[in-house]
Amino acid sequence: MLKDLKLSNWMNAQINWESLEASRLKGIKRFKQNVEEFMSQLSAMIKPGQNVVFAHLMAGGVPRTKIVMPLMNRVFKGRGDRFLASRDFWESPIGRFCETNFKEVTAETFRHLLELSTPIKNKIEAGGGHVSYVAYGYHGTEVFLSGKYKWQTYTPYLQGWAKKNLEEISREFSLKNYNCCVYNCPEILTNSSSIFQGVEVCLYPLVKALTVEAPEAQRTKETLDQCQKLLKEGHSLDEILDLTNIYSKEPVILEHCQLEKWPQHSCSAQMELMLEFSEKLVDMHIDSKKLITSLLSEVVFDSCGYVMLHESWKPMAPVSWINHDLVARCLV
């Protein structure tokens, strides 16, 4: 349906929603069959007395069609004439298509995992064993800014609506006595997140959280030392922190960091400022491909894994936030 569209006429996309719905249902059927086959093979491997943790690693769902990525690049990186407001994209036929796909891939696959693993869960629990489920969420993060921990988020996060669906599924099954939790993890820099330029700006304050929560930890000392070595002569980690504090106080950024309104859509002034600060911070590095955010991302990744494995035995809630203070304390 979309293969012949160009950037000049993308808003005129014609989608056969009836055909798309038929495709969606076929996709669900195929996916569930694969999960059932997986569960069948897995069941034979689990020995009596063993406990199991299921990790849901599905996310995203960008449709595999040429027109989508150029449009998303304009949404997430566009400036000036190349800027595309996220609301305009999201409310277009292609945006509605993406929303459907995001929900199926990011959220509904967790429901399929929970439902189709139930026979294994019941069998293990009947034998005195234990089963838990963890899923990766995102719903903003508390980071250390201007002397205190403060919630902030990346905007526009179009997958946010699907992440909220994921949270609701966890709440639903938690009420049915499933040990399940969606852990909302901090922003990190990965190959797939590189399209979201600016998502890394609020990863820099982890430097301060490390010095506040775990100043004597060996990992803290090693990380901060490695981070400093990646900066150009004359630049320091304190300068990096000063810049992120300035960024966090900008009125247009504050307008787009409101928890009760999450996820929010972008505006040109907010995107311009975010991308400008992102470039300023990158420019302080010796090599733009070797950023301190890569080192900090490894710390976040390790800490989140530690938290999820240890807390998931009996989650305190079906949805939890892993903020920068907890990431840092895991290093002790």
Backbone as numpy.savetxt, mean C-alpha at the origin, in Angstrom:
# Nx Ny Nz CAx CAy CAz Cx Cy Cz
-12.00 -3.73 -26.12 -12.81 -2.51 -26.12 -11.97 -1.24 -26.12
-10.78 -1.30 -25.53 -9.97 -0.10 -25.34 -8.72 -0.04 -26.21
-8.47 -1.09 -26.98 -7.18 -1.22 -27.66 -6.91 -0.12 -28.70
-7.94 0.49 -29.25 -7.73 1.51 -30.29 -7.76 2.93 -29.75
-7.94 3.08 -28.44 -8.01 4.43 -27.86 -6.64 5.09 -27.83
-6.65 6.42 -27.98 -5.43 7.21 -27.89 -5.63 8.29 -26.82
-4.54 8.96 -26.47 -4.63 10.00 -25.44 -5.55 11.14 -25.88
-5.77 11.28 -27.15 -6.62 12.36 -27.66 -8.11 12.07 -27.50
-8.46 10.80 -27.33 -9.90 10.47 -27.27 -10.27 9.50 -26.15
-9.41 9.38 -25.14 -9.64 8.38 -24.09 -10.96 8.60 -23.34
-11.40 9.85 -23.21 -12.62 10.12 -22.45 -13.87 9.64 -23.18
-13.70 9.29 -24.44 -14.84 8.80 -25.23 -14.92 7.28 -25.25
-14.23 6.65 -24.35 -14.21 5.18 -24.31 -15.62 4.61 -24.19
-15.90 3.62 -25.00 -17.20 2.94 -24.94 -16.97 1.54 -24.36
-17.57 1.29 -23.21 -17.39 -0.02 -22.57 -18.73 -0.74 -22.51
-18.72 -1.97 -22.96 -19.91 -2.83 -22.88 -19.94 -3.42 -21.48
-20.70 -2.81 -20.60 -20.67 -3.22 -19.19 -21.24 -4.62 -18.99
-22.16 -5.02 -19.83 -22.72 -6.37 -19.73 -21.64 -7.40 -20.05
-20.86 -7.12 -21.08 -19.76 -8.02 -21.45 -18.69 -8.03 -20.36
-18.42 -6.85 -19.79 -17.41 -6.76 -18.73 -17.85 -7.57 -17.50
-19.14 -7.51 -17.17 -19.65 -8.27 -16.03 -19.53 -9.76 -16.27
-19.80 -10.20 -17.49 -19.64 -11.62 -17.82 -18.19 -12.05 -17.65
-17.28 -11.17 -18.08 -15.85 -11.46 -17.95 -15.45 -11.51 -16.47
-15.98 -10.58 -15.68 -15.68 -10.55 -14.24 -16.09 -11.86 -13.58
-17.28 -12.34 -13.89 -17.78 -13.58 -13.28 -16.95 -14.79 -13.71
-16.52 -14.78 -14.98 -15.65 -15.87 -15.44 -14.31 -15.83 -14.72
-13.80 -14.62 -14.51 -12.53 -14.47 -13.80 -12.62 -14.98 -12.38
-13.73 -14.67 -11.71 -13.93 -15.14 -10.34 -13.98 -16.67 -10.31
-14.71 -17.25 -11.25 -14.84 -18.71 -11.31 -13.47 -19.37 -11.51
-12.70 -18.82 -12.44 -11.37 -19.39 -12.71 -10.46 -19.26 -11.48
-10.50 -18.08 -10.87 -9.64 -17.85 -9.70 -10.00 -18.80 -8.55
-11.29 -18.96 -8.30 -11.73 -19.83 -7.19 -11.36 -21.28 -7.46
-11.44 -21.70 -8.72 -11.03 -23.07 -9.06 -9.55 -23.28 -8.76
-8.73 -22.27 -9.09 -7.30 -22.37 -8.81 -7.02 -22.41 -7.31
-7.77 -21.60 -6.55 -7.59 -21.58 -5.09 -8.00 -22.93 -4.50
-9.09 -23.49 -4.98 -9.54 -24.80 -4.49 -8.49 -25.87 -4.76
-7.87 -25.81 -5.94 -6.81 -26.78 -6.27 -5.62 -26.59 -5.34
-5.28 -25.33 -5.09 -4.19 -25.02 -4.16 -4.49 -25.58 -2.77
-5.71 -25.37 -2.29 -6.10 -25.84 -0.95 -6.06 -27.37 -0.87
-6.44 -28.00 -1.96 -6.42 -29.47 -2.00 -4.99 -29.98 -1.83
-4.05 -29.36 -2.55 -2.65 -29.78 -2.44 -2.07 -29.42 -1.07
-2.46 -28.25 -0.57 -1.95 -27.79 0.72 -2.41 -28.68 1.86
-3.66 -29.08 1.81 -4.24 -29.89 2.88 -3.44 -31.17 3.12
-2.95 -31.76 2.03 -2.18 -33.01 2.14 -0.82 -32.78 2.79
-0.34 -31.54 2.81 0.98 -31.23 3.35 0.96 -30.88 4.84
-0.21 -30.54 5.36 -0.31 -30.10 6.75 -0.43 -31.31 7.66
0.51 -31.42 8.58 0.53 -32.56 9.50 -0.26 -32.23 10.77
-0.79 -33.25 11.45 -1.54 -33.02 12.69 -0.72 -32.23 13.70
-1.34 -31.26 14.34 -0.65 -30.46 15.35 0.03 -29.22 14.82
0.06 -29.07 13.50 0.70 -27.89 12.93 -0.27 -26.71 12.88
0.28 -25.52 13.03 -0.49 -24.28 12.90 -0.20 -23.66 11.54
-1.12 -22.85 11.06 -0.96 -22.27 9.72 -1.26 -20.77 9.74
-0.41 -20.01 9.05 -0.69 -18.60 8.78 -0.85 -18.44 7.27
-2.01 -17.94 6.85 -2.24 -17.63 5.45 -1.92 -16.15 5.23
-1.11 -15.85 4.23 -0.78 -14.46 3.90 -1.40 -14.10 2.56
-2.23 -13.09 2.57 -2.86 -12.61 1.35 -1.94 -11.55 0.72
-1.43 -11.85 -0.45 -0.43 -10.98 -1.09 -0.93 -10.35 -2.38
-2.24 -10.43 -2.61 -2.81 -9.88 -3.84 -3.06 -8.38 -3.69
-2.72 -7.61 -4.71 -3.00 -6.17 -4.68 -2.94 -5.64 -6.10
-3.44 -4.43 -6.27 -3.38 -3.79 -7.59 -4.56 -4.19 -8.45
-4.26 -4.49 -9.71 -5.31 -4.86 -10.64 -5.43 -3.88 -11.80
-4.32 -3.26 -12.19 -4.36 -2.35 -13.34 -4.66 -3.15 -14.60
-5.72 -2.82 -15.32 -6.08 -3.58 -16.53 -4.93 -3.58 -17.55
-4.74 -4.72 -18.17 -3.65 -4.85 -19.14 -4.09 -4.34 -20.51
-4.16 -3.05 -20.60 -4.48 -2.43 -21.89 -3.65 -1.17 -22.02
-3.16 -0.89 -23.22 -2.15 0.14 -23.44 -2.51 1.54 -22.94
-3.75 1.92 -23.05 -4.14 3.29 -22.76 -4.07 3.63 -21.26
-4.15 2.61 -20.39 -4.27 2.88 -18.95 -2.99 3.47 -18.36
-1.84 2.89 -18.66 -0.60 3.35 -18.02 -0.24 4.80 -18.38
-0.35 5.23 -19.64 -0.09 6.64 -19.94 -1.02 7.58 -19.16
-2.26 7.17 -19.01 -3.21 8.00 -18.25 -2.83 8.04 -16.77
-2.44 6.89 -16.22 -2.06 6.85 -14.80 -0.78 7.64 -14.57
0.11 7.64 -15.54 1.32 8.46 -15.42 0.96 9.94 -15.33
-0.05 10.35 -16.07 -0.48 11.75 -16.00 -1.18 12.05 -14.68
-1.90 11.06 -14.15 -2.57 11.24 -12.86 -1.55 11.37 -11.73
-0.52 10.52 -11.76 0.42 10.44 -10.64 1.68 11.28 -10.81
2.01 11.65 -12.05 3.24 12.39 -12.28 3.06 13.64 -13.13
1.84 13.86 -13.62 1.60 14.95 -14.56 1.68 16.32 -13.92
2.32 17.25 -14.65 2.42 18.65 -14.20 2.11 19.55 -15.39
1.58 20.73 -15.07 1.27 21.67 -16.15 0.25 21.09 -17.10
0.55 21.14 -18.40 -0.38 20.64 -19.40 -0.58 19.13 -19.33
0.37 18.43 -18.71 0.28 16.96 -18.62 -0.50 16.50 -17.39
-0.92 17.43 -16.54 -1.65 17.06 -15.32 -3.05 16.55 -15.67
-3.41 15.43 -15.08 -4.75 14.88 -15.22 -5.32 14.70 -13.82
-6.38 15.40 -13.51 -7.00 15.31 -12.19 -7.50 13.89 -11.95
-7.18 13.35 -10.77 -7.54 11.96 -10.49 -9.05 11.75 -10.52
-9.84 12.76 -10.11 -11.29 12.60 -10.15 -11.80 12.44 -11.59
-11.23 13.23 -12.51 -11.63 13.14 -13.91 -11.35 11.75 -14.46
-10.19 11.22 -14.10 -9.85 9.86 -14.55 -10.77 8.84 -13.89
-10.96 8.96 -12.58 -11.67 7.96 -11.79 -13.15 7.87 -12.17
-13.73 9.02 -12.55 -15.15 9.03 -12.88 -15.42 8.78 -14.36
-14.38 8.53 -15.13 -14.52 8.21 -16.55 -14.83 6.72 -16.71
-15.27 6.30 -17.89 -15.51 4.86 -18.11 -14.27 4.01 -17.81
-13.08 4.48 -18.20 -11.87 3.71 -17.93 -11.61 3.65 -16.42
-11.88 4.74 -15.72 -11.72 4.75 -14.26 -12.65 3.78 -13.58
-13.90 3.72 -14.04 -14.88 2.78 -13.48 -14.42 1.33 -13.72
-13.84 1.11 -14.90 -13.29 -0.20 -15.24 -12.17 -0.56 -14.26
-11.27 0.39 -14.01 -10.16 0.17 -13.08 -10.69 -0.11 -11.67
-11.72 0.64 -11.25 -12.27 0.45 -9.91 -12.79 -0.97 -9.72
-13.48 -1.48 -10.75 -13.98 -2.85 -10.68 -12.84 -3.84 -10.53
-11.80 -3.64 -11.32 -10.66 -4.55 -11.28 -9.91 -4.46 -9.95
-9.71 -3.23 -9.45 -9.01 -3.07 -8.17 -9.75 -3.80 -7.05
-11.06 -3.67 -7.03 -11.84 -4.31 -5.97 -11.71 -5.83 -6.03
-11.80 -6.38 -7.25 -11.71 -7.84 -7.39 -10.34 -8.37 -6.98
-9.30 -7.69 -7.44 -7.93 -8.18 -7.19 -7.48 -7.90 -5.75
-7.68 -6.67 -5.30 -7.17 -6.26 -3.99 -8.00 -6.79 -2.84
-9.33 -6.78 -2.99 -10.20 -7.11 -1.86 -10.87 -8.47 -1.95
-11.59 -8.71 -3.03 -12.41 -9.92 -3.10 -11.59 -11.20 -3.08
-10.34 -11.14 -3.52 -9.49 -12.35 -3.45 -9.25 -12.76 -2.00
-9.28 -11.79 -1.07 -9.14 -12.12 0.35 -10.37 -12.90 0.82
-11.56 -12.48 0.35 -12.77 -13.23 0.68 -12.68 -14.67 0.18
-12.20 -14.84 -1.05 -12.07 -16.19 -1.61 -11.10 -17.03 -0.79
-10.01 -16.41 -0.36 -9.02 -17.12 0.47 -9.68 -17.59 1.78
-10.39 -16.69 2.44 -11.02 -17.03 3.71 -12.07 -18.12 3.54
-12.93 -17.97 2.55 -14.01 -18.94 2.35 -13.48 -20.31 1.94
-12.55 -20.33 0.99 -12.11 -21.61 0.42 -11.09 -22.34 1.28
-10.55 -21.65 2.28 -9.65 -22.33 3.23 -10.39 -22.80 4.47
-11.70 -22.53 4.54 -12.48 -22.88 5.73 -12.42 -24.37 6.08
-12.52 -25.29 5.11 -12.40 -26.72 5.47 -11.07 -27.03 6.15
-9.98 -26.45 5.65 -8.67 -26.65 6.28 -8.66 -26.05 7.68
-9.20 -24.84 7.80 -9.26 -24.17 9.10 -10.03 -25.02 10.12
-11.19 -25.52 9.72 -12.01 -26.31 10.64 -11.30 -27.60 11.05
-10.63 -28.22 10.10 -9.92 -29.47 10.38 -8.76 -29.24 11.36
-8.00 -28.17 11.13 -6.86 -27.87 12.00 -7.34 -27.51 13.41
-8.36 -26.67 13.48 -8.86 -26.24 14.80 -9.51 -27.39 15.55
-10.14 -28.31 14.84 -10.74 -29.48 15.49 -9.67 -30.36 16.13
-8.47 -30.31 15.56 -7.36 -31.09 16.09 -6.52 -30.32 17.11
-7.01 -29.16 17.53 -6.29 -28.36 18.53 -5.29 -27.38 17.96
-5.25 -27.25 16.63 -4.31 -26.33 16.00 -4.89 -24.93 15.85
-4.13 -24.09 15.19 -4.50 -22.67 15.10 -4.27 -22.17 13.68
-5.19 -21.33 13.19 -5.09 -20.75 11.85 -5.28 -19.24 11.93
-4.40 -18.52 11.24 -4.51 -17.06 11.18 -4.40 -16.60 9.73
-4.87 -15.37 9.50 -4.83 -14.77 8.17 -4.31 -13.34 8.29
-3.37 -12.98 7.44 -2.89 -11.60 7.40 -3.03 -11.07 5.97
-3.25 -9.77 5.86 -3.34 -9.13 4.55 -2.67 -7.77 4.64
-2.10 -7.35 3.51 -1.42 -6.05 3.44 -2.41 -4.96 3.05
-2.56 -3.96 3.92 -3.42 -2.83 3.63 -2.62 -1.55 3.52
-3.31 -0.50 3.15 -2.74 0.86 3.19 -3.87 1.83 3.46
-3.67 2.69 4.45 -4.70 3.66 4.81 -4.01 4.85 5.48
-2.89 5.26 4.88 -2.09 6.31 5.48 -1.26 5.77 6.64
-0.36 6.60 7.17 0.56 6.18 8.22 0.85 7.32 9.17
1.04 7.00 10.43 1.52 8.03 11.37 3.04 8.09 11.29
3.57 9.28 11.03 5.02 9.49 10.96 5.40 10.65 11.87
6.68 10.73 12.21 7.15 11.75 13.14 7.39 13.06 12.39
6.53 14.04 12.65 6.63 15.33 11.98 6.51 16.45 13.00
7.48 17.37 13.00 7.45 18.55 13.88 7.24 18.16 15.34
7.94 17.14 15.79 7.95 16.80 17.21 6.89 15.84 17.69
6.04 15.33 16.79 5.02 14.38 17.24 4.61 13.46 16.08
3.96 12.36 16.44 3.48 11.46 15.40 2.15 11.98 14.85
2.09 11.99 13.54 0.94 12.59 12.87 0.55 11.74 11.67
-0.76 11.49 11.51 -1.23 10.71 10.38 -1.12 11.53 9.09
-0.66 10.90 8.07 -0.58 11.52 6.75 -0.82 10.43 5.70
-0.97 10.86 4.47 -1.22 9.89 3.42 -0.71 10.40 2.08
-0.59 9.48 1.15 -0.25 9.84 -0.23 -1.56 10.07 -0.99
-1.62 11.17 -1.74 -2.79 11.48 -2.57 -2.32 11.81 -3.98
-2.96 11.22 -5.01 -4.18 10.41 -4.98 -3.88 8.92 -4.92
-4.48 8.21 -3.98 -4.29 6.76 -3.89 -5.57 6.10 -4.38
-5.63 5.85 -5.68 -6.86 5.36 -6.30 -7.23 3.95 -5.84
-6.25 3.18 -5.37 -6.57 1.84 -4.86 -7.18 1.91 -3.47
-7.28 3.13 -2.90 -7.76 3.29 -1.53 -9.15 2.73 -1.31
-10.06 2.91 -2.29 -11.41 2.39 -2.13 -11.40 0.87 -2.03
-10.55 0.23 -2.81 -10.43 -1.24 -2.75 -9.81 -1.67 -1.42
-8.87 -0.88 -0.92 -8.26 -1.19 0.38 -9.31 -1.10 1.49
-10.25 -0.16 1.36 -11.33 -0.06 2.35 -12.26 -1.28 2.24
-12.47 -1.76 1.02 -13.24 -3.00 0.85 -12.53 -4.17 1.53
-11.21 -4.21 1.38 -10.41 -5.26 2.01 -10.59 -5.23 3.53
-10.58 -4.04 4.11 -10.77 -3.89 5.55 -12.15 -4.41 5.97
-13.17 -4.11 5.18 -14.53 -4.53 5.52 -14.65 -6.06 5.50
-13.98 -6.70 4.56 -14.00 -8.17 4.50 -13.36 -8.75 5.75
-12.27 -8.15 6.21 -11.61 -8.63 7.42 -12.53 -8.46 8.63
-13.23 -7.33 8.71 -14.17 -7.11 9.82 -15.30 -8.14 9.78
-15.79 -8.41 8.59 -16.89 -9.37 8.42 -16.49 -10.76 8.92
-15.30 -11.23 8.55 -14.90 -12.58 8.92 -14.38 -12.65 10.35
-13.91 -11.55 10.88 -13.50 -11.51 12.28 -14.70 -11.79 13.18
-15.87 -11.30 12.79 -17.10 -11.55 13.55 -17.52 -13.02 13.48
-16.96 -13.74 12.51 -17.27 -15.18 12.35 -16.18 -16.04 12.99
-15.38 -15.42 13.86 -14.32 -16.13 14.61 -13.15 -16.59 13.76
-12.82 -15.81 12.74 -11.59 -16.03 11.99 -10.53 -15.11 12.59
-9.33 -15.64 12.82 -8.21 -14.81 13.29 -7.61 -14.11 12.07
-8.20 -12.98 11.68 -7.74 -12.31 10.47 -7.53 -10.82 10.74
-6.56 -10.26 10.06 -6.28 -8.84 10.24 -5.66 -8.27 8.97
-6.15 -7.11 8.58 -5.53 -6.32 7.52 -4.59 -5.33 8.20
-3.31 -5.43 7.90 -2.32 -4.55 8.51 -2.01 -3.40 7.54
-2.41 -2.20 7.92 -2.12 -1.03 7.11 -0.66 -0.63 7.32
0.13 -0.86 6.31 1.59 -0.69 6.40 2.02 0.68 5.87
3.18 1.15 6.32 3.68 2.45 5.84 4.06 2.41 4.36
4.16 3.60 3.80 4.64 3.73 2.42 6.06 3.20 2.32
6.34 2.48 1.25 7.72 2.08 0.94 7.96 2.32 -0.55
9.21 2.24 -0.94 9.58 2.43 -2.33 9.87 1.08 -2.96
9.07 0.67 -3.93 9.28 -0.60 -4.63 9.24 -0.34 -6.13
9.51 -1.37 -6.91 9.42 -1.22 -8.36 8.02 -0.81 -8.78
7.01 -1.42 -8.15 5.64 -1.12 -8.55 5.16 0.23 -8.02
5.73 0.69 -6.89 5.28 1.97 -6.34 5.99 3.16 -6.99
6.93 2.89 -7.87 7.69 3.98 -8.48 6.82 4.89 -9.35
5.67 4.37 -9.80 4.75 5.22 -10.58 4.18 6.32 -9.70
4.10 6.07 -8.38 3.54 7.05 -7.46 4.64 7.99 -6.97
5.19 8.80 -7.84 6.24 9.71 -7.41 5.71 10.63 -6.32
6.45 10.74 -5.23 6.01 11.53 -4.09 5.57 10.67 -2.93
5.26 9.39 -3.21 4.85 8.48 -2.13 5.98 8.32 -1.11
7.22 8.54 -1.59 8.39 8.33 -0.72 8.68 9.51 0.20
8.05 10.66 -0.04 8.38 11.85 0.76 8.16 11.61 2.25
7.08 10.93 2.59 6.78 10.69 4.01 7.41 9.41 4.54
8.35 8.86 3.78 9.17 7.76 4.30 10.43 8.32 4.97
10.88 9.47 4.53 12.08 10.09 5.10 11.97 10.31 6.62
10.81 10.73 7.17 10.72 10.95 8.62 10.98 9.72 9.47
11.04 8.53 8.86 11.39 7.34 9.64 12.76 7.50 10.28
13.62 8.31 9.65 14.94 8.60 10.22 14.79 9.13 11.64
13.85 10.06 11.82 13.63 10.64 13.15 13.01 9.62 14.11
12.07 8.83 13.62 11.45 7.81 14.47 12.49 6.82 14.99
13.46 6.49 14.15 14.52 5.56 14.58 15.34 6.16 15.72
15.63 7.45 15.63 16.44 8.08 16.68 15.64 8.29 17.96
14.33 8.40 17.84 13.47 8.60 19.01 13.16 7.27 19.71
12.81 6.25 18.93 12.34 4.98 19.50 13.43 3.94 19.72
14.48 3.98 18.92 15.51 2.93 19.01 16.90 3.49 18.77
17.29 4.52 19.54 18.58 5.19 19.27 19.79 4.29 19.47
19.68 3.29 20.36 20.83 2.43 20.66 20.86 1.15 19.84
19.83 0.91 19.07 19.78 -0.33 18.28 20.87 -0.34 17.22
21.50 -1.47 17.05 22.57 -1.61 16.07 22.05 -1.33 14.66
20.83 -1.80 14.37 20.24 -1.59 13.04 20.03 -0.11 12.78
19.64 0.63 13.83 19.46 2.08 13.68 20.77 2.75 13.30
21.82 2.42 14.05 23.12 3.04 13.79 23.62 2.71 12.38
23.47 1.46 11.99 23.92 1.05 10.66 23.10 1.75 9.56
21.78 1.82 9.76 20.91 2.43 8.75 21.20 3.91 8.58
21.33 4.63 9.70 21.58 6.06 9.62 22.94 6.36 9.00
23.92 5.52 9.32 25.25 5.69 8.74 25.22 5.47 7.23
24.51 4.42 6.80 24.40 4.12 5.37 23.62 5.22 4.65
22.59 5.75 5.31 21.78 6.82 4.71 22.62 8.07 4.46
23.42 8.44 5.46 24.24 9.64 5.33 25.23 9.51 4.18
25.75 8.31 3.98 26.73 8.08 2.92 26.12 8.22 1.52
24.80 8.16 1.42 24.15 8.29 0.11 23.87 9.73 -0.26
24.09 10.65 0.69 23.82 12.07 0.43 25.06 12.79 -0.10
24.82 13.81 -0.90 25.92 14.62 -1.42 26.62 15.34 -0.28
27.88 15.66 -0.51 28.64 16.42 0.48 27.93 17.76 0.73
27.80 18.10 2.00 27.13 19.35 2.35 25.67 19.18 2.72
25.13 17.98 2.47 23.75 17.70 2.85 23.72 16.71 4.01
22.70 16.82 4.86 22.61 15.97 6.05 21.20 15.42 6.22
21.09 14.43 7.10 19.78 13.85 7.40 18.88 14.88 8.09
19.49 15.77 8.89 18.70 16.83 9.54 18.06 17.74 8.50
18.80 18.01 7.43 18.27 18.85 6.36 17.10 18.16 5.67
17.23 16.86 5.48 16.15 16.07 4.89 14.90 16.17 5.76
15.09 16.02 7.07 13.95 16.07 8.00 13.32 17.46 8.03
14.15 18.49 7.98 13.62 19.86 7.97 12.72 20.08 6.76
13.16 19.56 5.62 12.39 19.74 4.39 11.05 19.00 4.46
11.05 17.78 5.00 9.79 17.03 5.10 8.85 17.68 6.11
9.40 18.31 7.15 8.54 19.03 8.10 7.88 20.24 7.44
8.66 20.95 6.62 8.11 22.11 5.89 7.00 21.64 4.96
7.26 20.57 4.24 6.29 20.00 3.30 4.98 19.65 4.01
5.08 19.01 5.17 3.89 18.53 5.88 3.00 19.66 6.39
3.56 20.88 6.50 2.79 22.02 7.02 2.15 22.86 5.93
2.46 22.56 4.69 1.89 23.33 3.59 0.36 23.17 3.57
-0.38 24.27 3.51 -1.85 24.20 3.56 -2.47 23.24 2.55
-1.97 23.24 1.32 -2.57 22.38 0.29 -2.29 20.91 0.57
-1.18 20.62 1.25 -0.88 19.24 1.64 -1.77 18.83 2.81
-1.95 19.72 3.77 -2.84 19.45 4.90 -4.27 19.18 4.44
-4.70 19.92 3.43 -6.05 19.73 2.88 -6.24 18.32 2.34
-5.14 17.71 1.86 -5.21 16.39 1.25 -4.73 15.29 2.18
-4.64 15.60 3.47 -4.27 14.61 4.49 -5.30 14.61 5.61
-6.54 14.30 5.26 -7.62 14.26 6.24 -8.17 12.84 6.33
-7.95 12.22 7.49 -8.30 10.81 7.69 -9.76 10.52 7.36
-10.66 11.40 7.82 -12.08 11.13 7.63 -12.51 11.25 6.17
-11.69 11.87 5.33 -12.02 12.01 3.91 -11.25 11.04 3.03
-10.44 10.19 3.61 -9.57 9.29 2.83 -10.40 8.25 2.08
-10.03 7.91 0.84 -9.00 8.55 0.02 -9.54 9.78 -0.71
-8.68 10.77 -0.86 -9.07 12.01 -1.53 -8.49 12.07 -2.94
-9.10 12.94 -3.74 -8.59 13.16 -5.09 -7.57 14.29 -5.10
-6.82 14.36 -6.16 -5.73 15.33 -6.28 -6.22 16.66 -6.82
-5.36 17.67 -6.66 -5.55 18.93 -7.37 -4.18 19.32 -7.92
-4.14 20.20 -8.90 -2.88 20.51 -9.57 -1.87 21.15 -8.62
-2.31 22.02 -7.71 -1.39 22.69 -6.79 -0.75 21.70 -5.83
-1.54 20.77 -5.35 -1.02 19.74 -4.42 -0.02 18.83 -5.13
-0.35 18.39 -6.34 0.55 17.51 -7.08 1.85 18.24 -7.43
1.73 19.49 -7.84 2.91 20.29 -8.20 3.86 20.40 -7.01
3.31 20.67 -5.83 4.13 20.83 -4.63 4.76 19.51 -4.21
3.97 18.42 -4.24 4.49 17.11 -3.86 5.64 16.69 -4.77
5.46 16.85 -6.06 6.50 16.45 -7.02 7.73 17.35 -6.88
7.51 18.62 -6.58 8.63 19.56 -6.39 9.48 19.15 -5.19
8.83 18.82 -4.07 9.56 18.40 -2.88 10.24 17.05 -3.10
9.57 16.17 -3.81 10.17 14.87 -4.13 11.48 15.05 -4.89
11.47 15.96 -5.87 12.67 16.21 -6.67 13.77 16.88 -5.84
13.39 17.79 -4.95 14.37 18.44 -4.07 15.09 17.42 -3.20
14.32 16.49 -2.64 14.89 15.47 -1.76 15.79 14.51 -2.54
15.34 14.12 -3.72 16.15 13.23 -4.55 17.46 13.91 -4.94
17.39 15.21 -5.21 18.57 15.96 -5.66 19.65 16.05 -4.58
19.32 15.77 -3.35 20.31 15.79 -2.28 21.18 14.53 -2.27
20.80 13.55 -3.06 21.51 12.28 -3.11 22.63 12.30 -4.16
23.64 11.50 -3.93 24.74 11.37 -4.88 24.24 10.74 -6.18
23.41 9.71 -6.03 22.89 8.96 -7.18 21.38 8.88 -7.04
20.65 9.38 -8.05 19.19 9.40 -7.98 18.58 8.00 -7.96
19.40 6.99 -8.28 18.91 5.61 -8.25 19.30 4.89 -6.96
20.00 5.60 -6.09 20.37 5.03 -4.78 19.92 6.00 -3.70
18.66 5.83 -3.29 18.04 6.75 -2.34 18.01 6.15 -0.94
18.01 7.03 0.05 17.92 6.53 1.43 16.56 5.89 1.67
15.58 6.24 0.86 14.26 5.62 1.02 14.29 4.12 0.71
15.26 3.69 -0.08 15.40 2.25 -0.33 15.85 1.53 0.94
16.80 2.12 1.65 17.27 1.53 2.91 16.16 1.57 3.96
15.44 2.68 4.02 14.35 2.81 4.99 13.22 1.84 4.65
13.00 1.59 3.37 11.97 0.64 2.96 12.28 -0.76 3.47
13.56 -1.13 3.47 13.95 -2.45 3.98 13.64 -2.56 5.47
13.86 -1.48 6.21 13.55 -1.48 7.64 12.04 -1.67 7.83
11.25 -0.92 7.07 9.79 -1.03 7.16 9.35 -2.45 6.83
9.89 -2.99 5.76 9.52 -4.33 5.31 9.80 -5.37 6.40
11.00 -5.32 6.97 11.37 -6.29 8.02 10.48 -6.15 9.24
10.25 -4.91 9.67 9.44 -4.68 10.87 8.00 -5.09 10.66
7.44 -4.79 9.50 6.06 -5.17 9.24 5.91 -6.69 9.25
6.86 -7.38 8.66 6.83 -8.85 8.69 6.87 -9.38 10.11
7.72 -8.78 10.94 7.85 -9.19 12.34 6.52 -8.98 13.08
5.94 -7.81 12.91 4.68 -7.48 13.58 3.56 -8.43 13.12
3.44 -8.62 11.83 2.35 -9.42 11.29 2.44 -10.87 11.72
3.64 -11.41 11.76 3.80 -12.81 12.17 3.53 -13.00 13.66
3.93 -12.03 14.47 3.78 -12.20 15.92 2.41 -11.80 16.44
1.79 -10.79 15.83 0.51 -10.31 16.33 -0.67 -11.10 15.78
-0.46 -11.79 14.67 -1.57 -12.42 13.98 -2.12 -13.66 14.68
-1.41 -14.18 15.69 -1.93 -15.35 16.42 -3.32 -15.04 16.97
-3.45 -13.88 17.58 -4.76 -13.42 18.06 -4.83 -11.91 17.86
-5.20 -11.47 16.67 -5.19 -10.03 16.38 -6.06 -9.23 17.35
-5.57 -8.05 17.73 -6.33 -7.18 18.63 -7.54 -6.60 17.91
-7.46 -6.52 16.59 -8.55 -5.94 15.80 -8.47 -6.50 14.38
-9.57 -6.46 13.63 -9.51 -6.96 12.25 -8.77 -6.03 11.30
-8.54 -4.78 11.74 -7.75 -3.83 10.96 -6.81 -3.10 11.92
-5.52 -3.08 11.60 -4.54 -2.41 12.46 -3.57 -1.59 11.63
-3.03 -0.54 12.25 -2.03 0.30 11.61 -0.66 -0.03 12.16
0.31 -0.21 11.28 1.71 -0.32 11.68 2.34 1.03 11.34
2.49 1.88 12.35 3.01 3.23 12.13 4.52 3.27 12.35
5.13 4.41 12.09 6.58 4.52 12.15 7.15 4.27 13.55
6.37 4.58 14.60 6.88 4.33 15.95 7.07 2.83 16.18
6.11 2.02 15.73 6.20 0.58 15.90 7.27 -0.01 14.99
7.38 0.51 13.78 8.45 0.06 12.87 9.81 0.21 13.54
10.03 1.37 14.17 11.31 1.64 14.82 11.52 0.77 16.05
10.49 0.57 16.84 10.64 -0.20 18.08 10.95 -1.67 17.81
10.57 -2.14 16.63 10.88 -3.54 16.27 12.39 -3.78 16.14
13.15 -2.72 16.02 14.60 -2.88 15.85 15.30 -3.13 17.19
14.60 -2.91 18.28 15.23 -3.07 19.61 15.33 -4.55 19.93
